[in-house]
Amino acid sequence: MDIQAYIETGILELYVYGLLDENGNREVNEMAQLHPEINNEIISIEQSIVNLSTSFSPYLSSENFSRIKARLDIKYNKVVDIRTKKYFPMYIGWAAAILLLVAIGVQYVRLDNAGKQVAVSEIEKAKLQEQLVTSEIKNKATEDALAVIRDKNTSVITLGGQAVSPQSYAKVFYNKATATVYIDAKGLPEPPEGKVYQIWALKLNPLTPTSIGLLENFTADSQRIFSVDKAAGAEGFGITLEPAGGSASPTMEQLYTLGKV
């Protein structure tokens, strides 16, 4: 039996309020003896009613009571006969109001908790959707890169290290038919903070460099395979290290790799 579901039916509140019939009371008593969770919930409901009742009870010290009694004796010079009267309708009204407040409070807490759980579920769902979209984008980019690399019209051009970094190297996958260019930058060191690698397509006569892209997110991309702009009729490629955002023309002192088609 699902104990939590049984508790959430509200039967325990009716039991504490005295609104169940004999069979209902017997059932709750038996369940409380069998399941400590139910017994603890009954105690908790009873304590809530006691606390709420106490908050409505006025406080009258013995000293104030004596003063009031003395004034009454002086004013009327006779003993005031105070008799206990039964006000069952009034008591029933107060009890019903208190029980109603407790029931509303319990339901509010449960609804609030349910609302928070729904909000958390929506956030987790959004995160999963975002991860799925990111994964699909990465898979599509990988498929596109493989299609270019495996195309029979694609040439592999090795870019050798230059004076500023002789150990550096890179590869360019260049499809002359479509002018598509992919850069394998695995052989380049990570750029310093505030710097970025910039790719140049070269015309050799006269020497004319044209920027075809930046290798951004270099550190985050563990594969170091980058797609850059198309380069129709390129005769060579070079990679320089430039300030973040790139430069209008290559900084030759920071030429890391260079190669001819």
DONU-802477 format. One line per field, with one value per residue (C-alpha): residue number from 1; residue in three letters; y, z negated, x negated. Coordinates in nm, 4 decimals, padded with zeros to 6 digits, m for minus. Example, Ala and Ser with C-alpha at 12.3 -4.5 7.8 and 13.67 -1.06 7.14 Angstrom:
BEGIN
pos <- 1  2
code <- ALA  SER
c2 <- m00.4500  m00.1060
c3 <- m00.7800  m00.7140
c1 <- m01.2300  m01.3670
***
This chain:
BEGIN
pos <- 1  2  3  4  5  6  7  8  9  10  11  12  13  14  15  16  17  18  19  20  21  22  23  24  25  26  27  28  29  30  31  32  33  34  35  36  37  38  39  40  41  42  43  44  45  46  47  48  49  50  51  52  53  54  55  56  57  58  59  60  61  62  63  64  65  66  67  68  69  70  71  72  73  74  75  76  77  78  79  80  81  82  83  84  85  86  87  88  89  90  91  92  93  94  95  96  97  98  99  100  101  102  103  104  105  106  107  108  109  110  111  112  113  114  115  116  117  118  119  120  121  122  123  124  125  126  127  128  129  130  131  132  133  134  135  136  137  138  139  140  141  142  143  144  145  146  147  148  149  150  151  152  153  154  155  156  157  158  159  160  161  162  163  164  165  166  167  168  169  170  171  172  173  174  175  176  177  178  179  180  181  182  183  184  185  186  187  188  189  190  191  192  193  194  195  196  197  198  199  200  201  202  203  204  205  206  207  208  209  210  211  212  213  214  215  216  217  218  219  220  221  222  223  224  225  226  227  228  229  230  231  232  233  234  235  236  237  238  239  240  241  242  243  244  245  246  247  248  249  250  251  252  253  254  255  256  257  258  259  260  261
code <- MET  ASP  ILE  GLN  ALA  TYR  ILE  GLU  THR  GLY  ILE  LEU  GLU  LEU  TYR  VAL  TYR  GLY  LEU  LEU  ASP  GLU  ASN  GLY  ASN  ARG  GLU  VAL  ASN  GLU  MET  ALA  GLN  LEU  HIS  PRO  GLU  ILE  ASN  ASN  GLU  ILE  ILE  SER  ILE  GLU  GLN  SER  ILE  VAL  ASN  LEU  SER  THR  SER  PHE  SER  PRO  TYR  LEU  SER  SER  GLU  ASN  PHE  SER  ARG  ILE  LYS  ALA  ARG  LEU  ASP  ILE  LYS  TYR  ASN  LYS  VAL  VAL  ASP  ILE  ARG  THR  LYS  LYS  TYR  PHE  PRO  MET  TYR  ILE  GLY  TRP  ALA  ALA  ALA  ILE  LEU  LEU  LEU  VAL  ALA  ILE  GLY  VAL  GLN  TYR  VAL  ARG  LEU  ASP  ASN  ALA  GLY  LYS  GLN  VAL  ALA  VAL  SER  GLU  ILE  GLU  LYS  ALA  LYS  LEU  GLN  GLU  GLN  LEU  VAL  THR  SER  GLU  ILE  LYS  ASN  LYS  ALA  THR  GLU  ASP  ALA  LEU  ALA  VAL  ILE  ARG  ASP  LYS  ASN  THR  SER  VAL  ILE  THR  LEU  GLY  GLY  GLN  ALA  VAL  SER  PRO  GLN  SER  TYR  ALA  LYS  VAL  PHE  TYR  ASN  LYS  ALA  THR  ALA  THR  VAL  TYR  ILE  ASP  ALA  LYS  GLY  LEU  PRO  GLU  PRO  PRO  GLU  GLY  LYS  VAL  TYR  GLN  ILE  TRP  ALA  LEU  LYS  LEU  ASN  PRO  LEU  THR  PRO  THR  SER  ILE  GLY  LEU  LEU  GLU  ASN  PHE  THR  ALA  ASP  SER  GLN  ARG  ILE  PHE  SER  VAL  ASP  LYS  ALA  ALA  GLY  ALA  GLU  GLY  PHE  GLY  ILE  THR  LEU  GLU  PRO  ALA  GLY  GLY  SER  ALA  SER  PRO  THR  MET  GLU  GLN  LEU  TYR  THR  LEU  GLY  LYS  VAL
c2 <- 00.0000  00.3485  00.5140  00.8630  00.8398  00.7338  01.0333  01.2735  01.1642  01.3939  01.1176  01.1832  01.5452  01.4250  01.1713  01.4389  01.6741  01.3987  01.3966  01.0244  00.7585  00.4617  00.2491  00.5301  00.5864  00.2144  00.2017  00.4986  00.3526  00.0241  00.1970  00.4126  00.1016  m00.0721  00.2248  00.4690  00.7225  00.7517  00.7779  01.0539  01.2422  01.2267  01.3663  01.6404  01.7429  01.7479  01.9626  02.2060  02.2477  02.3026  02.5626  02.7433  02.7401  02.8779  03.1653  03.2723  03.2418  03.5733  03.5970  03.7409  03.7557  03.6867  04.0433  04.1953  03.9602  04.0779  04.4437  04.3881  04.1985  04.4732  04.7422  04.5446  04.4988  04.8737  04.9794  04.7421  04.6627  04.3119  03.9797  03.9140  03.5677  03.4175  03.1035  02.8738  02.8716  02.6337  02.7906  02.4788  02.6508  02.9145  02.6523  02.4450  02.7534  02.8355  02.4743  02.4540  02.7780  02.6559  02.3182  02.4915  02.7110  02.4070  02.2171  02.5148  02.5486  02.1808  02.1932  02.5146  02.3548  02.0494  02.2572  02.4761  02.1707  02.0280  02.3593  02.3620  02.0046  02.0988  02.4002  02.1831  01.9274  02.2009  02.3316  01.9822  01.9244  02.2499  02.1509  01.8110  01.9714  02.2157  01.9299  01.7364  02.0328  02.0932  01.7267  01.7307  02.0422  01.8805  01.5611  01.7590  01.9545  01.6300  01.4741  01.7813  01.7803  01.4082  01.4566  01.7232  01.5296  01.2097  01.3844  01.2835  01.6493  01.7512  01.8214  01.7963  02.0846  02.0731  02.4073  02.4045  02.5951  02.9359  03.1326  03.2408  02.8773  02.6210  02.3232  02.4295  02.2737  02.2506  02.0859  02.2402  02.0284  02.2249  02.1250  02.3230  02.2339  02.3795  02.6151  02.4597  02.4847  02.2938  02.3507  02.0802  02.2919  02.0083  02.1076  02.4648  02.5651  02.7187  03.0939  03.3328  03.5125  03.7959  03.6374  03.4319  03.2402  03.3907  03.1976  03.3592  03.2416  03.3554  03.4640  03.4411  03.6795  03.9404  03.8180  03.8955  03.7614  03.7359  03.6519  03.3497  03.3111  03.2925  02.9791  03.0834  02.8575  02.6995  02.5590  02.4323  02.2336  01.9241  01.8001  02.1287  02.0838  02.4168  02.5180  02.8565  03.0663  02.9456  03.0381  03.0191  02.9995  02.9953  02.9251  02.8993  02.9307  03.0862  03.1127  03.4090  03.4951  03.8144  04.0208  03.8974  03.9853  03.9492  04.1935  04.3569  04.2288  03.9532  04.0281  03.8693  03.8633  03.6279  03.3953  03.0467  02.8225  02.8576  02.6227  02.6214  02.4499
c3 <- 00.0000  00.0841  m00.2605  m00.1225  00.1109  m00.1835  m00.3869  m00.0997  m00.0734  m00.3675  m00.5737  m00.8623  m00.8925  m00.9035  m01.1692  m01.3892  m01.3345  m01.4491  m01.1211  m01.0396  m01.1206  m01.3433  m01.0575  m00.9396  m01.2889  m01.3260  m00.9919  m01.0758  m01.4207  m01.2637  m00.9991  m01.2642  m01.4637  m01.1559  m01.0039  m01.2147  m00.9286  m00.9601  m01.3391  m01.3122  m01.0623  m01.3020  m01.5839  m01.3525  m01.2573  m01.6217  m01.7157  m01.4336  m01.5732  m01.9252  m01.8031  m01.6008  m01.8926  m02.1269  m01.8894  m01.9187  m02.2997  m02.4909  m02.7899  m03.1217  m03.4176  m03.7723  m03.8688  m03.6000  m03.6942  m04.0589  m03.9540  m03.7385  m04.0154  m04.2721  m04.0439  m03.9928  m04.3720  m04.4308  m04.1563  m04.2304  m04.5956  m04.5518  m04.4463  m04.0831  m04.0363  m03.7499  m03.6265  m03.3650  m03.0526  m02.7687  m02.4360  m02.2211  m01.8958  m01.9392  m02.0225  m01.7248  m01.4998  m01.6321  m01.6004  m01.2443  m01.1529  m01.3033  m01.1308  m00.8016  m00.8383  m00.9131  m00.6143  m00.3841  m00.5147  m00.4548  m00.1022  m00.0270  m00.1328  00.0784  00.3827  00.3354  00.3216  00.6297  00.8137  00.7246  00.8494  01.1801  01.2162  01.1514  01.4057  01.6677  01.6088  01.6403  01.9554  02.1070  02.0245  02.1875  02.4987  02.5152  02.4819  02.7529  02.9924  02.9205  02.9823  03.3102  03.4257  03.3431  03.5241  03.8319  03.8308  03.8028  04.0916  04.3095  04.2305  04.3090  04.6374  04.7452  04.6251  04.8029  05.1279  05.4098  05.5123  05.1717  05.1421  04.8176  04.7834  04.5049  04.3496  04.2016  03.8964  03.9447  03.7585  03.4681  03.3966  03.5996  03.4238  03.5262  03.8159  03.9551  04.2344  04.4803  04.6462  04.9603  05.2132  05.5275  05.6860  05.4026  05.2577  04.9143  04.6549  04.3281  04.0970  03.8796  03.6152  03.3874  03.4403  03.3155  02.9535  02.7541  02.8233  02.5359  02.3681  02.5859  02.9050  03.1831  03.4880  03.8201  04.1492  04.4759  04.8321  05.0566  05.4160  05.5002  05.7922  05.6659  05.3025  05.1816  04.8482  04.7790  04.4358  04.4418  04.0705  03.7082  03.5039  03.2118  02.9159  02.9788  02.6272  02.5978  02.9246  02.8392  03.2010  03.3363  03.6703  03.7920  04.0841  04.2356  04.5264  04.8840  05.0790  05.4553  05.6515  05.3460  05.4217  05.0632  04.6997  04.3912  04.0229  03.8076  03.4411  03.4139  03.1419  03.0448  03.3213  03.5952  03.8116  04.1504  04.2742  04.1441  03.8817  04.0545  03.7345  03.5947  03.8969  03.7438  04.0485  04.4249  04.7216  05.0979  05.2802
c1 <- 00.0000  m00.1251  m00.1411  m00.2119  00.0892  00.3067  00.1856  00.2531  00.6198  00.7033  00.8591  00.6199  00.7371  01.1004  01.0013  00.8408  01.1353  01.3759  01.5677  01.5339  01.7901  01.7135  01.5803  01.3581  01.2162  01.1501  00.9698  00.7423  00.6646  00.5604  00.3483  00.1780  00.0849  m00.0549  m00.2412  m00.4496  m00.4399  m00.0612  m00.0768  m00.3403  m00.1236  00.1751  m00.0406  m00.1651  00.1911  00.2992  m00.0006  00.0818  00.4338  00.3013  00.0528  00.3171  00.5632  00.2978  00.2283  00.5944  00.6119  00.5884  00.3550  00.4836  00.2438  00.3654  00.2714  00.4952  00.7772  00.7591  00.7702  01.0762  01.2544  01.1740  01.3222  01.6375  01.6789  01.6347  01.8728  02.1566  02.0756  02.1936  02.0619  02.1042  02.2336  02.0416  02.1991  02.0612  02.2699  02.2518  02.1893  02.1663  02.2707  01.9985  01.7341  01.8338  01.8028  01.4553  01.3427  01.4736  01.2958  00.9679  00.9945  01.0700  00.7610  00.5458  00.6868  00.6277  00.2728  00.1980  00.3371  00.1446  m00.1843  m00.1151  m00.0205  m00.3271  m00.5530  m00.3855  m00.4361  m00.8059  m00.8455  m00.6811  m00.9134  m01.2207  m01.0975  m01.0482  m01.4034  m01.5499  m01.3448  m01.4755  m01.8343  m01.7901  m01.6407  m01.9312  m02.1820  m01.9995  m02.0047  m02.3748  m02.4499  m02.2564  m02.4443  m02.7793  m02.6810  m02.5735  m02.9016  m03.0982  m02.9051  m02.9648  m03.3381  m03.3706  m03.1854  m03.4359  m03.7416  m03.6329  m03.5406  m03.7737  m03.8052  m03.9401  m04.3122  m04.5090  m04.7534  m05.0121  m05.1019  m05.4511  m05.5732  m05.7349  m06.0036  m05.7816  m05.6835  m05.8824  m05.7186  m05.3686  m05.1805  m04.8269  m04.6333  m04.3902  m04.1213  m04.0418  m03.7763  m03.8464  m03.5133  m03.3063  m03.5759  m03.4988  m03.7767  m03.8270  m04.1231  m04.2819  m04.4572  m04.5674  m04.9321  m04.8905  m04.9540  m04.6726  m04.6602  m04.7398  m04.4505  m04.3219  m04.4600  m04.3018  m04.4278  m04.3199  m04.3119  m04.4240  m04.3629  m04.6495  m04.6860  m05.0550  m05.1024  m05.0778  m05.0698  m04.7173  m04.5929  m04.2171  m04.0795  m03.8501  m03.7831  m03.8959  m03.9607  m03.7425  m03.6600  m03.9972  m04.0385  m03.6817  m03.6986  m03.9039  m03.8990  m04.0373  m03.8568  m03.7188  m03.5012  m03.5919  m03.4670  m03.4966  m03.8094  m03.7617  m04.0861  m04.3146  m04.6803  m04.8009  m04.6986  m04.8520  m04.7667  m04.8643  m04.8073  m04.6046  m04.4312  m04.0831  m03.8385  m04.0992  m04.2910  m04.2330  m04.5724  m04.8024  m05.0660  m05.3664  m05.5742  m05.3060  m05.2864  m05.2619  m05.2048  m05.2162  m05.1548  m05.0979  m04.8117
***
